[in-house]
């Protein structure tokens, strides 16, 4: 009986933990779940890369594209929910360019998402790549909460979900 109570308790606790996510989700018209972001990844990439005199979307000989190539780093940008993917891409870009790999995590809610940064930072120490994070402060938002990049999601006239869009999960 104790074992059954323990199992049920574990299931209930796990369910509550999973529902306390750091991310807001949306659904496409076909039912696929994606994480909602107020600003596009490319807006963060533009801001950071221009501040570091980098080359955006540098194409490697295998046709993969480095988000930002600086004199020292091959940089991959990703939102916190894609932390694991960012590591693999950055390490691949390091191999392709000969520059040191760097992951720049985008934290939209730093209090909730800092756990992902610390996870990647620890792996960076172990596997010898650089890690930093950026927040929306990098975008220098105006009083309407919009960034300076007109192709960003924050400039859409209709901010309702575009259920037919396949680019929502940037």
N, CA and C atoms as an extended XYZ file, in Angstrom:
510
Properties=species:S:1:pos:R:3:atomname:S:1:resname:S:1:resid:I:1 pbc="F F F"
N         0.820       -1.189        0.000 N   UNK     1
C         0.000        0.000        0.000 CA  UNK     1
C         0.869        1.260        0.000 C   UNK     1
N         1.945        1.225        0.795 N   UNK     2
C         2.856        2.376        0.834 CA  UNK     2
C         3.452        2.629       -0.544 C   UNK     2
N         3.763        1.536       -1.235 N   UNK     3
C         4.370        1.661       -2.551 CA  UNK     3
C         3.403        2.341       -3.527 C   UNK     3
N         2.136        1.984       -3.476 N   UNK     4
C         1.133        2.584       -4.354 CA  UNK     4
C         0.980        4.070       -4.042 C   UNK     4
N         0.945        4.425       -2.778 N   UNK     5
C         0.836        5.829       -2.376 CA  UNK     5
C         2.057        6.614       -2.856 C   UNK     5
N         3.237        6.005       -2.728 N   UNK     6
C         4.468        6.661       -3.203 CA  UNK     6
C         4.421        6.892       -4.706 C   UNK     6
N         3.971        5.903       -5.454 N   UNK     7
C         3.911        6.022       -6.909 CA  UNK     7
C         2.919        7.104       -7.309 C   UNK     7
N         1.747        7.105       -6.690 N   UNK     8
C         0.735        8.124       -6.999 CA  UNK     8
C         1.244        9.515       -6.626 C   UNK     8
N         1.891        9.629       -5.480 N   UNK     9
C         2.454       10.913       -5.064 CA  UNK     9
C         3.488       11.404       -6.067 C   UNK     9
N         4.346       10.495       -6.509 N   UNK    10
C         5.376       10.854       -7.479 CA  UNK    10
C         4.748       11.361       -8.776 C   UNK    10
N         3.708       10.672       -9.246 N   UNK    11
C         3.043       11.075      -10.488 CA  UNK    11
C         2.420       12.457      -10.335 C   UNK    11
N         1.756       12.699       -9.211 N   UNK    12
C         1.138       14.004       -8.983 CA  UNK    12
C         2.173       15.113       -8.890 C   UNK    12
N         3.234       14.875       -8.147 N   UNK    13
C         4.286       15.883       -7.997 CA  UNK    13
C         4.956       16.161       -9.337 C   UNK    13
N         5.209       15.120      -10.112 N   UNK    14
C         5.830       15.287      -11.426 CA  UNK    14
C         4.937       16.119      -12.334 C   UNK    14
N         3.648       15.866      -12.288 N   UNK    15
C         2.710       16.628      -13.113 CA  UNK    15
C         2.705       18.091      -12.763 C   UNK    15
N         2.754       18.416      -11.470 N   UNK    16
C         2.791       19.810      -11.049 CA  UNK    16
C         4.104       20.463      -11.460 C   UNK    16
N         5.200       19.738      -11.357 N   UNK    17
C         6.505       20.289      -11.737 CA  UNK    17
C         6.547       20.588      -13.230 C   UNK    17
N         5.965       19.699      -14.034 N   UNK    18
C         5.969       19.915      -15.469 CA  UNK    18
C         5.092       21.093      -15.872 C   UNK    18
N         4.014       21.322      -15.149 N   UNK    19
C         3.131       22.421      -15.507 CA  UNK    19
C         3.692       23.786      -15.100 C   UNK    19
N         4.723       23.812      -14.269 N   UNK    20
C         5.341       25.067      -13.833 CA  UNK    20
C         6.503       25.408      -14.754 C   UNK    20
N         6.233       25.471      -16.038 N   UNK    21
C         7.254       25.693      -17.045 CA  UNK    21
C         7.691       27.153      -17.097 C   UNK    21
N         8.922       27.360      -17.535 N   UNK    22
C         9.440       28.712      -17.711 CA  UNK    22
C         9.005       29.303      -19.049 C   UNK    22
N         8.315       28.524      -19.850 N   UNK    23
C         7.980       28.951      -21.206 CA  UNK    23
C         6.481       29.015      -21.421 C   UNK    23
N         6.079       29.889      -22.329 N   UNK    24
C         4.676       29.982      -22.738 CA  UNK    24
C         4.547       29.257      -24.072 C   UNK    24
N         3.554       28.389      -24.174 N   UNK    25
C         3.399       27.573      -25.369 CA  UNK    25
C         2.207       28.008      -26.203 C   UNK    25
N         2.315       27.769      -27.488 N   UNK    26
C         1.225       27.972      -28.424 CA  UNK    26
C         1.064       26.696      -29.233 C   UNK    26
N         0.014       26.638      -30.049 N   UNK    27
C        -0.264       25.450      -30.859 CA  UNK    27
C        -0.566       25.864      -32.286 C   UNK    27
N        -0.028       25.114      -33.231 N   UNK    28
C        -0.315       25.378      -34.637 CA  UNK    28
C        -1.683       24.808      -34.976 C   UNK    28
N        -2.177       25.104      -36.160 N   UNK    29
C        -3.486       24.591      -36.586 CA  UNK    29
C        -3.474       23.071      -36.705 C   UNK    29
N        -2.292       22.484      -36.838 N   UNK    30
C        -2.193       21.019      -36.919 CA  UNK    30
C        -1.926       20.379      -35.563 C   UNK    30
N        -1.906       21.199      -34.510 N   UNK    31
C        -1.782       20.649      -33.162 CA  UNK    31
C        -0.376       20.575      -32.602 C   UNK    31
N         0.617       21.027      -33.349 N   UNK    32
C         1.983       20.986      -32.840 CA  UNK    32
C         2.201       22.102      -31.821 C   UNK    32
N         2.927       21.777      -30.772 N   UNK    33
C         3.209       22.735      -29.708 CA  UNK    33
C         4.527       23.458      -30.012 C   UNK    33
N         4.582       24.741      -29.714 N   UNK    34
C         5.818       25.503      -29.866 CA  UNK    34
C         5.902       26.528      -28.746 C   UNK    34
N         7.116       27.001      -28.488 N   UNK    35
C         7.337       28.015      -27.467 CA  UNK    35
C         7.149       29.388      -28.114 C   UNK    35
N         6.371       30.248      -27.468 N   UNK    36
C         6.126       31.604      -27.966 CA  UNK    36
C         7.283       32.513      -27.556 C   UNK    36
N         7.676       33.384      -28.457 N   UNK    37
C         8.712       34.369      -28.178 CA  UNK    37
C         8.224       35.734      -28.661 C   UNK    37
N         8.473       36.765      -27.880 N   UNK    38
C         8.028       38.105      -28.250 CA  UNK    38
C         8.889       38.694      -29.364 C   UNK    38
N        10.180       38.414      -29.323 N   UNK    39
C        11.120       38.933      -30.318 CA  UNK    39
C        11.767       37.757      -31.032 C   UNK    39
N        12.175       37.970      -32.262 N   UNK    40
C        12.786       36.899      -33.039 CA  UNK    40
C        14.259       36.715      -32.646 C   UNK    40
N        14.713       35.497      -32.830 N   UNK    41
C        16.116       35.176      -32.556 CA  UNK    41
C        17.030       36.082      -33.369 C   UNK    41
N        16.647       36.356      -34.613 N   UNK    42
C        17.498       37.178      -35.482 CA  UNK    42
C        17.670       38.604      -34.948 C   UNK    42
N        16.693       39.117      -34.218 N   UNK    43
C        16.837       40.459      -33.640 CA  UNK    43
C        17.955       40.484      -32.596 C   UNK    43
N        17.988       39.469      -31.755 N   UNK    44
C        19.070       39.365      -30.768 CA  UNK    44
C        20.411       39.172      -31.479 C   UNK    44
N        20.394       38.346      -32.499 N   UNK    45
C        21.597       38.072      -33.281 CA  UNK    45
C        22.120       39.352      -33.926 C   UNK    45
N        21.247       40.146      -34.548 N   UNK    46
C        21.654       41.414      -35.179 CA  UNK    46
C        22.314       42.335      -34.150 C   UNK    46
N        21.637       42.505      -33.021 N   UNK    47
C        22.127       43.437      -31.996 CA  UNK    47
C        23.490       43.011      -31.466 C   UNK    47
N        23.631       41.741      -31.115 N   UNK    48
C        24.882       41.255      -30.528 CA  UNK    48
C        25.997       41.268      -31.558 C   UNK    48
N        25.711       40.771      -32.737 N   UNK    49
C        26.737       40.636      -33.772 CA  UNK    49
C        27.262       42.001      -34.222 C   UNK    49
N        26.376       42.965      -34.358 N   UNK    50
C        26.851       44.292      -34.759 CA  UNK    50
C        27.674       44.940      -33.650 C   UNK    50
N        27.322       44.693      -32.402 N   UNK    51
C        28.099       45.243      -31.287 CA  UNK    51
C        29.482       44.592      -31.175 C   UNK    51
N        29.649       43.397      -31.742 N   UNK    52
C        30.924       42.674      -31.673 CA  UNK    52
C        31.625       42.614      -33.029 C   UNK    52
N        31.192       43.461      -33.963 N   UNK    53
C        31.810       43.531      -35.299 CA  UNK    53
C        31.907       42.173      -35.976 C   UNK    53
N        30.845       41.400      -35.882 N   UNK    54
C        30.840       40.066      -36.473 CA  UNK    54
C        30.175       40.026      -37.839 C   UNK    54
N        30.279       38.883      -38.455 N   UNK    55
C        29.643       38.622      -39.742 CA  UNK    55
C        28.430       37.736      -39.457 C   UNK    55
N        27.255       38.211      -39.813 N   UNK    56
C        26.041       37.421      -39.592 CA  UNK    56
C        25.846       36.392      -40.706 C   UNK    56
N        25.311       35.237      -40.306 N   UNK    57
C        24.959       34.171      -41.241 CA  UNK    57
C        26.133       33.767      -42.140 C   UNK    57
N        27.306       33.612      -41.532 N   UNK    58
C        28.488       33.191      -42.280 CA  UNK    58
C        28.278       31.754      -42.764 C   UNK    58
N        28.409       31.558      -44.076 N   UNK    59
C        28.159       30.230      -44.648 CA  UNK    59
C        29.439       29.399      -44.685 C   UNK    59
N        29.369       28.212      -44.100 N   UNK    60
C        30.483       27.265      -44.099 CA  UNK    60
C        30.505       26.473      -45.406 C   UNK    60
N        31.594       25.749      -45.628 N   UNK    61
C        31.704       24.980      -46.862 CA  UNK    61
C        30.677       23.853      -46.952 C   UNK    61
N        30.086       23.460      -45.819 N   UNK    62
C        29.038       22.433      -45.850 CA  UNK    62
C        27.648       23.056      -45.905 C   UNK    62
N        27.593       24.370      -46.153 N   UNK    63
C        26.361       25.153      -46.320 CA  UNK    63
C        25.600       25.406      -45.016 C   UNK    63
N        26.169       25.014      -43.876 N   UNK    64
C        25.573       25.425      -42.602 CA  UNK    64
C        25.959       26.875      -42.374 C   UNK    64
N        25.167       27.579      -41.563 N   UNK    65
C        25.418       29.007      -41.367 CA  UNK    65
C        25.637       29.318      -39.896 C   UNK    65
N        26.772       29.953      -39.630 N   UNK    66
C        27.099       30.424      -38.289 CA  UNK    66
C        26.279       31.688      -38.043 C   UNK    66
N        25.602       31.749      -36.902 N   UNK    67
C        24.789       32.932      -36.613 CA  UNK    67
C        25.619       34.205      -36.630 C   UNK    67
N        26.818       34.145      -36.020 N   UNK    68
C        27.707       35.303      -36.013 CA  UNK    68
C        29.150       34.810      -35.921 C   UNK    68
N        29.970       35.245      -36.836 N   UNK    69
C        31.387       34.881      -36.829 CA  UNK    69
C        32.188       36.130      -36.494 C   UNK    69
N        32.915       36.088      -35.375 N   UNK    70
C        33.780       37.204      -34.992 CA  UNK    70
C        35.224       36.797      -35.223 C   UNK    70
N        36.150       37.678      -34.889 N   UNK    71
C        37.557       37.329      -35.077 CA  UNK    71
C        37.986       36.172      -34.173 C   UNK    71
N        37.278       35.942      -33.059 N   UNK    72
C        37.626       34.863      -32.132 CA  UNK    72
C        36.626       33.716      -32.090 C   UNK    72
N        35.337       34.000      -32.370 N   UNK    73
C        34.286       33.028      -32.069 CA  UNK    73
C        33.377       32.694      -33.249 C   UNK    73
N        32.919       31.445      -33.241 N   UNK    74
C        31.810       30.992      -34.076 CA  UNK    74
C        30.626       30.895      -33.116 C   UNK    74
N        29.668       31.813      -33.254 N   UNK    75
C        28.627       32.000      -32.242 CA  UNK    75
C        27.281       31.455      -32.701 C   UNK    75
N        26.664       30.682      -31.830 N   UNK    76
C        25.309       30.178      -32.047 CA  UNK    76
C        24.375       30.827      -31.046 C   UNK    76
N        23.278       31.396      -31.538 N   UNK    77
C        22.243       32.000      -30.697 CA  UNK    77
C        21.064       31.053      -30.626 C   UNK    77
N        20.495       30.912      -29.447 N   UNK    78
C        19.262       30.152      -29.298 CA  UNK    78
C        18.533       30.592      -28.048 C   UNK    78
N        17.210       30.412      -28.088 N   UNK    79
C        16.409       30.653      -26.905 CA  UNK    79
C        16.707       29.564      -25.882 C   UNK    79
N        16.466       29.877      -24.620 N   UNK    80
C        16.810       28.980      -23.519 CA  UNK    80
C        16.228       27.580      -23.686 C   UNK    80
N        15.021       27.475      -24.256 N   UNK    81
C        14.414       26.158      -24.410 CA  UNK    81
C        15.155       25.280      -25.415 C   UNK    81
N        16.046       25.872      -26.209 N   UNK    82
C        16.819       25.103      -27.183 CA  UNK    82
C        18.294       25.020      -26.786 C   UNK    82
N        18.541       25.007      -25.488 N   UNK    83
C        19.907       25.033      -24.960 CA  UNK    83
C        20.759       23.881      -25.488 C   UNK    83
N        20.220       22.672      -25.538 N   UNK    84
C        21.027       21.513      -25.951 CA  UNK    84
C        21.396       21.591      -27.427 C   UNK    84
N        20.447       21.991      -28.243 N   UNK    85
C        20.691       22.131      -29.676 CA  UNK    85
C        21.794       23.156      -29.947 C   UNK    85
N        21.811       24.234      -29.173 N   UNK    86
C        22.795       25.300      -29.386 CA  UNK    86
C        24.228       24.799      -29.204 C   UNK    86
N        24.424       23.881      -28.282 N   UNK    87
C        25.765       23.349      -28.021 CA  UNK    87
C        26.279       22.581      -29.235 C   UNK    87
N        25.451       21.697      -29.753 N   UNK    88
C        25.857       20.908      -30.924 CA  UNK    88
C        26.186       21.773      -32.116 C   UNK    88
N        25.351       22.775      -32.370 N   UNK    89
C        25.609       23.664      -33.499 CA  UNK    89
C        26.900       24.447      -33.300 C   UNK    89
N        27.100       25.004      -32.117 N   UNK    90
C        28.310       25.796      -31.856 CA  UNK    90
C        29.566       24.940      -32.034 C   UNK    90
N        29.535       23.717      -31.547 N   UNK    91
C        30.714       22.843      -31.683 CA  UNK    91
C        30.962       22.484      -33.144 C   UNK    91
N        29.900       22.297      -33.902 N   UNK    92
C        30.063       22.028      -35.333 CA  UNK    92
C        30.682       23.245      -36.036 C   UNK    92
N        30.209       24.441      -35.696 N   UNK    93
C        30.749       25.653      -36.314 CA  UNK    93
C        32.212       25.859      -35.933 C   UNK    93
N        32.576       25.472      -34.734 N   UNK    94
C        33.979       25.544      -34.317 CA  UNK    94
C        34.829       24.670      -35.234 C   UNK    94
N        34.356       23.468      -35.487 N   UNK    95
C        35.075       22.534      -36.351 CA  UNK    95
C        35.189       23.070      -37.775 C   UNK    95
N        34.126       23.706      -38.250 N   UNK    96
C        34.107       24.183      -39.629 CA  UNK    96
C        34.935       25.457      -39.829 C   UNK    96
N        35.008       26.309      -38.823 N   UNK    97
C        35.658       27.614      -38.997 CA  UNK    97
C        37.041       27.719      -38.367 C   UNK    97
N        37.334       26.856      -37.407 N   UNK    98
C        38.593       26.974      -36.674 CA  UNK    98
C        38.534       28.028      -35.571 C   UNK    98
N        37.377       28.672      -35.402 N   UNK    99
C        37.177       29.663      -34.326 CA  UNK    99
C        36.603       28.940      -33.114 C   UNK    99
N        36.810       29.507      -31.933 N   UNK   100
C        36.285       28.892      -30.714 CA  UNK   100
C        34.758       28.975      -30.688 C   UNK   100
N        34.121       27.895      -30.272 N   UNK   101
C        32.660       27.844      -30.186 CA  UNK   101
C        32.173       28.739      -29.055 C   UNK   101
N        31.044       29.405      -29.327 N   UNK   102
C        30.411       30.227      -28.305 CA  UNK   102
C        28.902       30.087      -28.447 C   UNK   102
N        28.237       29.856      -27.310 N   UNK   103
C        26.782       29.808      -27.259 CA  UNK   103
C        26.308       31.082      -26.572 C   UNK   103
N        25.362       31.761      -27.218 N   UNK   104
C        24.711       32.905      -26.594 CA  UNK   104
C        23.246       32.510      -26.407 C   UNK   104
N        22.872       32.280      -25.155 N   UNK   105
C        21.484       31.908      -24.847 CA  UNK   105
C        20.649       33.164      -24.677 C   UNK   105
N        19.450       33.129      -25.219 N   UNK   106
C        18.513       34.234      -25.096 CA  UNK   106
C        17.566       33.909      -23.940 C   UNK   106
N        17.629       34.729      -22.895 N   UNK   107
C        16.786       34.532      -21.726 CA  UNK   107
C        15.698       35.604      -21.718 C   UNK   107
N        14.486       35.211      -22.026 N   UNK   108
C        13.376       36.158      -22.029 CA  UNK   108
C        12.863       36.419      -20.619 C   UNK   108
N        13.006       35.432      -19.763 N   UNK   109
C        12.612       35.563      -18.361 CA  UNK   109
C        13.772       35.033      -17.525 C   UNK   109
N        14.804       35.863      -17.319 N   UNK   110
C        16.030       35.394      -16.665 CA  UNK   110
C        15.811       34.691      -15.327 C   UNK   110
N        14.856       35.140      -14.524 N   UNK   111
C        14.632       34.497      -13.230 CA  UNK   111
C        14.244       33.037      -13.395 C   UNK   111
N        13.433       32.739      -14.381 N   UNK   112
C        12.981       31.366      -14.606 CA  UNK   112
C        13.943       30.564      -15.478 C   UNK   112
N        14.648       31.235      -16.383 N   UNK   113
C        15.449       30.526      -17.382 CA  UNK   113
C        16.938       30.435      -17.065 C   UNK   113
N        17.390       31.065      -16.007 N   UNK   114
C        18.814       31.057      -15.658 CA  UNK   114
C        19.340       29.632      -15.468 C   UNK   114
N        18.481       28.719      -15.089 N   UNK   115
C        18.878       27.323      -14.906 CA  UNK   115
C        19.476       26.757      -16.194 C   UNK   115
N        18.969       27.165      -17.356 N   UNK   116
C        19.486       26.684      -18.637 CA  UNK   116
C        20.862       27.267      -18.927 C   UNK   116
N        21.039       28.530      -18.598 N   UNK   117
C        22.348       29.153      -18.764 CA  UNK   117
C        23.392       28.425      -17.905 C   UNK   117
N        23.061       28.171      -16.644 N   UNK   118
C        24.009       27.482      -15.758 CA  UNK   118
C        24.321       26.082      -16.267 C   UNK   118
N        23.341       25.420      -16.826 N   UNK   119
C        23.546       24.082      -17.393 CA  UNK   119
C        24.552       24.144      -18.544 C   UNK   119
N        24.354       25.096      -19.448 N   UNK   120
C        25.245       25.221      -20.604 CA  UNK   120
C        26.625       25.709      -20.158 C   UNK   120
N        26.659       26.615      -19.203 N   UNK   121
C        27.936       27.138      -18.686 CA  UNK   121
C        28.789       25.996      -18.121 C   UNK   121
N        28.159       25.107      -17.365 N   UNK   122
C        28.883       23.964      -16.794 CA  UNK   122
C        29.432       23.070      -17.901 C   UNK   122
N        28.631       22.815      -18.913 N   UNK   123
C        29.096       22.000      -20.039 CA  UNK   123
C        30.189       22.719      -20.823 C   UNK   123
N        30.117       24.045      -20.895 N   UNK   124
C        31.158       24.824      -21.563 CA  UNK   124
C        32.506       24.665      -20.877 C   UNK   124
N        32.491       24.646      -19.553 N   UNK   125
C        33.748       24.439      -18.807 CA  UNK   125
C        34.313       23.048      -19.068 C   UNK   125
N        33.438       22.065      -19.122 N   UNK   126
C        33.869       20.676      -19.337 CA  UNK   126
C        34.391       20.472      -20.760 C   UNK   126
N        33.687       21.034      -21.750 N   UNK   127
C        33.998       20.774      -23.159 CA  UNK   127
C        34.675       21.940      -23.878 C   UNK   127
N        35.110       22.929      -23.118 N   UNK   128
C        35.925       24.025      -23.632 CA  UNK   128
C        35.258       24.860      -24.730 C   UNK   128
N        34.081       25.392      -24.420 N   UNK   129
C        33.473       26.399      -25.292 CA  UNK   129
C        32.952       27.528      -24.410 C   UNK   129
N        32.769       28.693      -25.015 N   UNK   130
C        32.340       29.882      -24.286 CA  UNK   130
C        30.812       29.966      -24.239 C   UNK   130
N        30.307       30.598      -23.189 N   UNK   131
C        28.864       30.747      -23.020 CA  UNK   131
C        28.573       32.122      -22.428 C   UNK   131
N        27.547       32.755      -22.933 N   UNK   132
C        27.021       33.964      -22.311 CA  UNK   132
C        25.522       33.995      -22.569 C   UNK   132
N        24.856       34.947      -21.948 N   UNK   133
C        23.429       35.092      -22.198 CA  UNK   133
C        23.106       36.548      -22.462 C   UNK   133
N        21.992       36.732      -23.149 N   UNK   134
C        21.471       38.068      -23.404 CA  UNK   134
C        20.012       38.098      -22.972 C   UNK   134
N        19.543       39.293      -22.689 N   UNK   135
C        18.142       39.507      -22.343 CA  UNK   135
C        17.586       40.562      -23.296 C   UNK   135
N        16.312       40.875      -23.137 N   UNK   136
C        15.707       41.867      -24.024 CA  UNK   136
C        16.335       43.249      -23.870 C   UNK   136
N        17.094       43.481      -22.812 N   UNK   137
C        17.804       44.757      -22.646 CA  UNK   137
C        18.742       45.029      -23.833 C   UNK   137
N        19.279       43.972      -24.406 N   UNK   138
C        20.162       44.105      -25.563 CA  UNK   138
C        19.455       44.784      -26.733 C   UNK   138
N        18.144       44.594      -26.825 N   UNK   139
C        17.378       45.108      -27.964 CA  UNK   139
C        17.027       46.589      -27.863 C   UNK   139
N        17.257       47.187      -26.688 N   UNK   140
C        16.945       48.608      -26.480 CA  UNK   140
C        15.532       48.932      -26.955 C   UNK   140
N        14.557       48.341      -26.281 N   UNK   141
C        13.158       48.463      -26.668 CA  UNK   141
C        12.644       49.885      -26.503 C   UNK   141
N        11.712       50.257      -27.366 N   UNK   142
C        11.082       51.573      -27.239 CA  UNK   142
C         9.958       51.498      -26.204 C   UNK   142
N         9.231       52.581      -26.021 N   UNK   143
C         8.190       52.618      -24.995 CA  UNK   143
C         7.000       51.707      -25.313 C   UNK   143
N         6.923       51.197      -26.531 N   UNK   144
C         5.872       50.242      -26.911 CA  UNK   144
C         6.353       48.796      -26.770 C   UNK   144
N         7.589       48.623      -26.312 N   UNK   145
C         8.135       47.277      -26.164 CA  UNK   145
C         8.651       46.691      -27.458 C   UNK   145
N         8.896       47.543      -28.451 N   UNK   146
C         9.375       47.088      -29.745 CA  UNK   146
C        10.866       47.365      -29.898 C   UNK   146
N        11.549       46.470      -30.609 N   UNK   147
C        12.967       46.674      -30.880 CA  UNK   147
C        13.137       47.450      -32.177 C   UNK   147
N        14.364       47.745      -32.532 N   UNK   148
C        14.639       48.556      -33.719 CA  UNK   148
C        14.614       47.753      -35.023 C   UNK   148
N        14.482       46.431      -34.936 N   UNK   149
C        14.543       45.582      -36.131 CA  UNK   149
C        13.135       45.351      -36.666 C   UNK   149
N        12.823       45.958      -37.788 N   UNK   150
C        11.460       45.970      -38.307 CA  UNK   150
C        10.950       44.593      -38.727 C   UNK   150
N        11.873       43.639      -38.969 N   UNK   151
C        11.438       42.291      -39.328 CA  UNK   151
C        11.152       41.423      -38.093 C   UNK   151
N        11.264       41.994      -36.915 N   UNK   152
C        11.028       41.261      -35.664 CA  UNK   152
C         9.531       41.031      -35.448 C   UNK   152
N         9.223       39.994      -34.719 N   UNK   153
C         7.835       39.664      -34.373 CA  UNK   153
C         7.130       40.803      -33.643 C   UNK   153
N         7.874       41.582      -32.895 N   UNK   154
C         7.253       42.643      -32.096 CA  UNK   154
C         6.641       43.741      -32.955 C   UNK   154
N         6.939       43.765      -34.249 N   UNK   155
C         6.399       44.780      -35.148 CA  UNK   155
C         5.201       44.289      -35.957 C   UNK   155
N         4.778       43.068      -35.727 N   UNK   156
C         3.612       42.554      -36.451 CA  UNK   156
C         2.388       43.357      -36.067 C   UNK   156
N         1.616       43.712      -37.053 N   UNK   157
C         0.394       44.473      -36.789 CA  UNK   157
C        -0.620       43.631      -36.045 C   UNK   157
N        -0.753       42.370      -36.440 N   UNK   158
C        -1.691       41.468      -35.781 CA  UNK   158
C        -0.895       40.546      -34.882 C   UNK   158
N        -0.905       40.794      -33.581 N   UNK   159
C        -0.120       39.995      -32.651 CA  UNK   159
C        -0.817       38.702      -32.243 C   UNK   159
N        -2.005       38.436      -32.821 N   UNK   160
C        -2.662       37.163      -32.549 CA  UNK   160
C        -1.836       36.059      -33.187 C   UNK   160
N        -2.057       34.845      -32.722 N   UNK   161
C        -1.302       33.714      -33.242 CA  UNK   161
C        -1.559       33.522      -34.728 C   UNK   161
N        -0.504       33.370      -35.485 N   UNK   162
C        -0.602       33.038      -36.898 CA  UNK   162
C        -0.555       31.520      -36.972 C   UNK   162
N        -1.696       30.900      -36.965 N   UNK   163
C        -1.778       29.447      -36.861 CA  UNK   163
C        -1.198       28.734      -38.063 C   UNK   163
N        -1.043       29.429      -39.165 N   UNK   164
C        -0.503       28.793      -40.357 CA  UNK   164
C         0.998       29.014      -40.498 C   UNK   164
N         1.596       29.707      -39.563 N   UNK   165
C         3.017       30.020      -39.656 CA  UNK   165
C         3.853       28.867      -39.152 C   UNK   165
N         4.883       28.538      -39.880 N   UNK   166
C         5.788       27.486      -39.429 CA  UNK   166
C         7.043       28.080      -38.808 C   UNK   166
N         7.120       29.406      -38.722 N   UNK   167
C         8.312       30.039      -38.182 CA  UNK   167
C         8.127       30.486      -36.743 C   UNK   167
N         7.022       30.168      -36.131 N   UNK   168
C         6.756       30.621      -34.764 CA  UNK   168
C         7.739       30.062      -33.759 C   UNK   168
N         8.320       28.915      -34.024 N   UNK   169
C         9.181       28.283      -33.023 CA  UNK   169
C        10.649       28.609      -33.242 C   UNK   169
N        10.948       29.817      -33.678 N   UNK   170
C        12.340       30.253      -33.896 CA  UNK   170
C        13.140       30.104      -32.628 C   UNK   170
